[in-house]
Amino acid sequence: MTRYLNLAEYFVLAELVTEVPAETLTKAGRVDLADSALHAPPLDVGSVTRTRLPHVRSAQRTSREVG
């Protein structure tokens, strides 16, 4: 079963990667895009999962690596 990241986990990972405090990142604009990307379902084409939007692909890759 696939487990997707929640928004809090996303910001913890973003803090580790960017070395910018999560509190600062959560105050940045367009947090709604991150939340939307984390909840976007994958588009299944046969055995290959594809999406069109780069921010969705990024969120999906991150959730697979963590989960």
Buried (B, 14 or more C-beta within 10 A) or exposed (E): EEEBBEBEBBBBBBBEEEEEEBEEBBEEEEBEEBBBBBEBEBEEEEEEEEBEEEBBBEBBEBBBEEE
